[in-house]
Amino acid sequence: MEQKVSIVVPVYNVEKYLKRCVDSLIEQSYSNLEILLVDDGSKDSSLSICKEYELKDSRIRVFHKENEGLGLTRNYGIERATGEYITFVDSDDYLTSDAIAAMLDRAIATNADVVIATHYYKNEVQEVAIPERLYSGNEIKKALMVHMMGNNGNKLDALSYTAWGKLYKKELFTKNNLVFPSERKLIWEDLAFSVEAYPLCEKVYVLHKPVYYYCFNEGSLTHTYKANKLELVMELYHYMGIKIRELKLPVEAQYRLNTNFIGHIRTCIKLEVFYADKNGFGTAIQNIRKICSRKDVQTLIGNYPKSSFNRSQYIYNFAMEHRCIYTIYFLTWLQNKKKRIE
C-alpha cells in the first residue's frame, strides 16, 4: 500500500501567491496526498481561495483559526494530519512536480526519519557541501546539526535548518510530542525547532535534489522592520548557545552560530537604514548606536576571528567594534543601494 503524505501549508495574507503554491501541490506526480491548508486568520481573500480549491480536489482540507503565527499554525496542521509522512510548504513558495515522490523514495528506501532535500532560490540550485547519503547516530549531531548552525566563516557550506524542503516521519512528532515554538517568542522558529527535532532522529538522509522553490517575499518575517528585532535576534542567539552546550555539539557549532548571527545583526542595521526615510534619520542613528553598544553584540563581534573576513567585512566589523555609527550608516546605505535586504 502506498504511504500517505500530509502536506501542511500555513496560510496568512498570501492571495498573491497562494494559487501558485496549491497548484504545485495538486500537480504532484505522487498522488496519495492530503493537503492541509490552515488559514491563520487572513485578512485578504486567502481563505476564499483555499475553499475554492477544497471544492475542486478531495485531497484538500481547509481549516480556519485565529492568528497565532507560523509555528503554532504548523502545530495545528500536524495535529490533524493523517499521513505516515509529513512535509511543510510555506504558502508563498512552491514545489517541483516530483518533490514528494523524490523525498518519499529515499525515506522508504533508507527508513530515514527525515529527508533533507535542496532547493531553488532565484531559480538557482542552492548547493550543499554535505555529501548525499544516509546519516545515523552521532553523525547527525557532529555533521548535520553543526552545519545547520551556519556557514564556516566565508565558506558557504551551511545546511538548511528550515522546516520546508524536508520530509518527516509523522511518528517523529507524535511519539515525542515534538512541536514548533512560536516565532513570536523565538524569532526563527525553524532554527529552534532543529535543535529539538534532529537529536530525536536515528537516521537522516541528505538528498542532493532541489525540490522546493523558495521565493523572496518582502512581507516575510525576515525582511520586515520591527523596533525590537535585535532583541528577538539576540534572545534566540543566547537560546541556541545554551542548546549547543546542552547537546554537547562540537566547538565548531558555536563558531558557525556566531557567523550566522553576525549576519543577522547586520541585517537589523540594514533594516534601520532602509526604513530611515520612514522612521527618521535621527531614529536610525540612535537605534544603530543601541545595537552596537550592546555588550553581547560587542562580545560577539570582538571574539569573532578577523581572518575570516574579506576586506569590506573587516572594515564594517571595525566600524561596529569601535562604534563609528555614521560610518556604519554610510556603508550600509551603499550596500542597500546595491541589493535588496535578504
C-alpha positions as CSV (number, residue, x, y, z in Angstrom):
1,M,0.0,0.0,0.0
2,E,1.3,3.5,-0.9
3,Q,2.3,5.7,2.1
4,K,0.1,8.8,2.5
5,V,2.0,12.1,2.7
6,S,0.4,15.0,4.6
7,I,1.4,18.5,3.3
8,V,0.8,21.2,5.9
9,V,0.5,24.7,4.4
10,P,0.1,27.7,6.8
11,V,-1.8,30.4,5.1
12,Y,-1.7,34.1,6.0
13,N,-2.5,37.0,3.7
14,V,-0.9,35.4,0.6
15,E,-3.7,35.9,-2.0
16,K,-0.9,37.0,-4.5
17,Y,1.0,33.7,-4.3
18,L,-1.4,31.1,-3.0
19,K,-2.7,29.6,-6.3
20,R,0.8,29.0,-7.5
21,C,1.6,27.2,-4.3
22,V,-1.5,25.0,-4.2
23,D,-1.3,24.2,-7.9
24,S,2.2,22.8,-7.4
25,L,0.8,20.5,-4.7
26,I,-2.2,19.1,-6.6
27,E,0.0,18.5,-9.6
28,Q,2.5,16.3,-7.8
29,S,3.5,13.1,-9.6
30,Y,2.9,11.3,-6.4
31,S,-0.9,11.3,-5.7
32,N,-1.5,9.7,-2.3
33,L,-1.6,13.0,-0.5
34,E,-3.6,15.1,1.9
35,I,-3.2,18.8,1.6
36,L,-4.0,20.7,4.8
37,L,-4.5,24.5,4.1
38,V,-4.5,26.1,7.5
39,D,-5.7,29.7,7.3
40,D,-4.2,31.7,10.2
41,G,-6.8,34.5,10.4
42,S,-6.1,36.0,6.9
43,K,-7.5,39.5,6.3
44,D,-7.4,39.1,2.5
45,S,-9.1,36.6,0.1
46,S,-6.7,33.7,1.1
47,L,-9.4,31.7,2.9
48,S,-11.8,32.1,0.0
49,I,-9.2,30.8,-2.4
50,C,-8.5,27.8,-0.1
51,K,-12.2,26.9,-0.1
52,E,-12.4,27.1,-3.9
53,Y,-9.6,24.5,-4.1
54,E,-11.3,22.3,-1.4
55,L,-14.3,22.0,-3.8
56,K,-12.0,21.0,-6.7
57,D,-9.8,18.4,-5.0
58,S,-11.0,15.9,-2.4
59,R,-7.4,15.6,-1.0
60,I,-7.6,19.2,0.2
61,R,-8.8,20.0,3.7
62,V,-9.2,23.6,4.8
63,F,-9.0,24.9,8.3
64,H,-9.5,28.4,9.7
65,K,-8.2,29.6,13.0
66,E,-7.4,32.9,14.8
67,N,-4.0,34.4,14.1
68,E,-1.2,32.8,16.1
69,G,1.8,32.8,13.8
70,L,3.6,30.3,11.6
71,G,5.0,27.9,14.2
72,L,1.7,27.3,16.0
73,T,-0.2,27.1,12.7
74,R,2.1,24.3,11.7
75,N,1.4,22.5,15.0
76,Y,-2.4,22.9,14.3
77,G,-1.8,21.1,11.0
78,I,0.4,18.4,12.5
79,E,-2.4,17.5,15.0
80,R,-4.8,17.0,12.1
81,A,-2.5,15.2,9.7
82,T,-3.3,11.6,9.0
83,G,-0.4,10.6,6.7
84,E,2.6,8.4,7.6
85,Y,4.8,11.2,6.4
86,I,4.5,14.9,6.7
87,T,6.1,17.9,4.9
88,F,5.7,21.7,5.2
89,V,5.3,24.2,2.5
90,D,5.1,28.0,3.0
91,S,2.2,29.4,1.1
92,D,4.4,32.0,-0.8
93,D,6.7,29.2,-2.1
94,Y,6.0,26.1,-4.2
95,L,7.3,22.6,-5.1
96,T,8.7,20.9,-8.1
97,S,6.3,18.4,-9.6
98,D,8.3,15.4,-8.4
99,A,9.2,16.8,-4.9
100,I,7.1,14.3,-2.9
101,A,8.0,11.3,-5.0
102,A,11.7,12.0,-4.8
103,M,11.8,12.6,-1.0
104,L,9.5,9.7,-0.2
105,D,11.5,7.3,-2.4
106,R,14.6,8.0,-0.2
107,A,12.6,7.9,3.0
108,I,11.2,4.4,2.3
109,A,14.4,3.0,0.9
110,T,16.5,4.1,3.8
111,N,13.9,4.2,6.6
112,A,15.1,7.7,7.4
113,D,13.2,9.8,10.0
114,V,13.9,12.9,7.9
115,V,14.9,13.5,4.3
116,I,16.6,16.8,3.7
117,A,16.4,18.0,0.1
118,T,18.0,21.0,-1.6
119,H,16.1,24.0,-3.1
120,Y,16.0,26.7,-5.6
121,Y,16.4,30.4,-4.8
122,K,16.1,32.9,-7.6
123,N,15.8,29.8,-9.9
124,E,19.3,28.8,-8.9
125,V,20.1,25.5,-7.2
126,Q,21.4,26.1,-3.7
127,E,24.1,23.5,-3.5
128,V,25.2,22.0,-0.1
129,A,28.6,20.8,0.9
130,I,27.3,17.8,2.9
131,P,27.6,14.6,0.8
132,E,24.4,12.9,-0.3
133,R,23.9,9.8,1.8
134,L,22.3,8.4,4.9
135,Y,23.5,9.8,8.3
136,S,22.9,8.0,11.5
137,G,23.8,8.0,15.2
138,N,26.4,10.6,16.2
139,E,26.8,11.8,12.6
140,I,23.5,13.6,12.9
141,K,24.9,15.9,15.6
142,K,28.6,16.1,14.6
143,A,27.9,16.6,10.9
144,L,24.4,17.7,10.1
145,M,23.5,19.8,13.1
146,V,26.8,21.5,13.2
147,H,26.3,22.7,9.6
148,M,22.8,23.8,10.4
149,M,24.2,26.4,12.7
150,G,25.5,28.4,9.8
151,N,28.4,28.8,7.4
152,N,32.1,28.3,8.3
153,G,33.2,31.9,8.0
154,N,33.1,32.9,4.4
155,K,32.8,29.3,3.2
156,L,29.2,28.8,2.1
157,D,28.6,25.3,3.4
158,A,25.7,25.6,5.8
159,L,22.9,23.0,5.7
160,S,19.4,24.3,5.6
161,Y,17.6,24.2,9.0
162,T,14.2,25.3,7.6
163,A,11.1,23.1,8.2
164,W,10.3,23.3,4.5
165,G,12.2,21.2,1.9
166,K,12.1,18.2,4.2
167,L,10.0,15.0,4.6
168,Y,9.4,13.8,8.1
169,K,8.0,10.6,9.6
170,K,4.8,11.6,11.2
171,E,5.7,9.5,14.3
172,L,8.7,11.7,14.9
173,F,6.1,14.3,16.1
174,T,3.5,12.0,17.7
175,K,5.9,9.8,19.7
176,N,8.0,12.7,21.0
177,N,5.3,15.4,21.4
178,L,7.5,17.4,19.1
179,V,6.1,20.8,18.2
180,F,7.3,24.1,16.7
181,P,7.9,27.0,19.1
182,S,6.2,30.4,18.3
183,E,8.3,32.8,16.3
184,R,6.8,35.5,18.5
185,K,9.0,34.0,21.3
186,L,11.9,32.6,19.2
187,I,12.1,34.7,16.0
188,W,13.3,32.0,13.7
189,E,11.3,29.1,15.0
190,D,12.8,26.7,12.4
191,L,16.3,27.0,13.9
192,A,15.0,26.5,17.4
193,F,12.9,23.5,16.1
194,S,16.0,21.9,14.6
195,V,17.9,21.5,17.9
196,E,14.8,19.7,19.3
197,A,14.0,17.5,16.3
198,Y,17.3,16.2,15.0
199,P,18.6,14.7,18.3
200,L,15.5,12.5,18.2
201,C,16.4,11.1,14.8
202,E,18.1,7.7,14.3
203,K,18.6,8.2,10.5
204,V,18.6,11.3,8.3
205,Y,19.1,11.3,4.5
206,V,20.6,14.2,2.7
207,L,19.3,14.4,-0.9
208,H,21.1,16.4,-3.5
209,K,18.0,17.2,-5.4
210,P,16.2,20.6,-5.4
211,V,12.5,20.0,-4.7
212,Y,11.4,23.4,-3.4
213,Y,11.2,26.9,-4.8
214,Y,12.0,29.4,-2.0
215,C,10.7,32.8,-3.1
216,F,11.8,36.2,-1.9
217,N,8.9,38.0,-0.2
218,E,9.4,41.5,1.2
219,G,6.5,40.9,3.6
220,S,8.0,37.9,5.3
221,L,9.2,38.0,8.9
222,T,12.8,38.0,7.9
223,H,12.5,41.1,5.8
224,T,10.1,43.3,7.8
225,Y,11.0,46.0,10.2
226,K,10.5,45.6,13.9
227,A,11.7,48.1,16.5
228,N,12.6,45.2,18.8
229,K,14.0,42.9,16.2
230,L,17.6,43.0,17.6
231,E,16.2,42.0,21.0
232,L,14.5,39.0,19.4
233,V,17.6,38.0,17.4
234,M,19.9,38.1,20.4
235,E,17.4,36.2,22.6
236,L,17.5,33.4,20.0
237,Y,21.3,33.6,19.8
238,H,21.6,33.0,23.5
239,Y,19.0,30.2,23.5
240,M,20.9,28.4,20.7
241,G,24.1,28.8,22.6
242,I,22.6,27.1,25.6
243,K,21.2,24.2,23.4
244,I,24.6,23.7,21.7
245,R,26.2,23.3,25.2
246,E,23.4,21.0,26.4
247,L,23.6,18.8,23.3
248,K,27.4,18.8,23.6
249,L,27.8,19.7,19.9
250,P,31.4,20.3,18.7
251,V,33.0,23.7,19.2
252,E,32.6,24.3,15.5
253,A,28.8,24.6,16.0
254,Q,29.2,27.8,18.2
255,Y,31.6,29.3,15.6
256,R,29.1,28.7,12.9
257,L,26.3,30.1,15.0
258,N,28.4,33.2,15.5
259,T,28.9,33.6,11.8
260,N,25.1,33.2,11.3
261,F,24.2,35.8,13.9
262,I,26.8,38.4,12.9
263,G,24.9,38.3,9.6
264,H,21.6,38.8,11.4
265,I,22.9,41.7,13.4
266,R,24.0,43.4,10.2
267,T,20.5,42.7,8.7
268,C,19.0,44.6,11.7
269,I,21.2,47.5,10.9
270,K,20.3,47.3,7.2
271,L,16.6,47.5,8.1
272,E,17.2,50.6,10.2
273,V,18.9,52.3,7.3
274,F,16.3,51.0,4.8
275,Y,13.5,52.4,6.9
276,A,15.3,55.7,7.8
277,D,13.1,57.7,5.4
278,K,10.0,56.5,7.2
279,N,11.3,56.4,10.8
280,G,13.7,59.4,10.5
281,F,17.5,59.6,10.1
282,G,17.9,60.5,13.8
283,T,16.0,57.5,14.9
284,A,18.0,55.2,12.6
285,I,21.3,56.6,14.0
286,Q,20.0,56.2,17.6
287,N,18.9,52.6,17.0
288,I,22.2,51.6,15.3
289,R,24.1,53.1,18.2
290,K,22.0,51.0,20.6
291,I,22.7,47.9,18.5
292,C,26.5,48.5,18.5
293,S,26.5,49.4,22.2
294,R,25.0,46.1,23.4
295,K,27.5,44.2,25.5
296,D,26.6,40.8,23.9
297,V,26.9,42.3,20.4
298,Q,30.3,43.7,21.2
299,T,31.4,40.4,22.7
300,L,30.3,38.5,19.6
301,I,32.0,41.0,17.2
302,G,35.1,41.2,19.3
303,N,35.7,37.5,19.7
304,Y,35.0,36.6,16.1
305,P,38.2,35.6,14.1
306,K,39.1,38.6,11.9
307,S,40.9,36.3,9.5
308,S,37.5,35.0,8.2
309,F,36.5,38.5,7.0
310,N,37.1,39.8,3.5
311,R,38.2,43.5,3.2
312,S,34.8,45.1,3.2
313,Q,33.6,42.9,6.1
314,Y,36.7,43.8,8.1
315,I,36.1,47.5,7.6
316,Y,32.4,47.1,8.6
317,N,33.3,45.0,11.6
318,F,35.9,47.5,12.7
319,A,33.3,50.3,12.5
320,M,30.9,48.3,14.6
321,E,33.5,47.3,17.2
322,H,34.6,51.0,17.5
323,R,31.0,52.3,17.3
324,C,31.6,54.5,14.3
325,I,27.9,55.0,13.8
326,Y,27.9,57.4,10.9
327,T,30.4,55.2,9.0
328,I,28.2,52.2,9.6
329,Y,25.2,54.1,8.3
330,F,27.0,55.2,5.2
331,L,28.5,51.8,4.4
332,T,25.0,50.2,5.0
333,W,23.4,52.8,2.8
334,L,25.8,51.9,0.0
335,Q,25.0,48.2,0.4
336,N,21.3,48.8,0.4
337,K,21.6,50.7,-2.9
338,K,23.2,47.6,-4.5
339,K,20.8,45.0,-3.4
340,R,17.6,44.3,-1.5
341,I,17.6,43.2,2.1
342,E,17.7,39.4,2.0
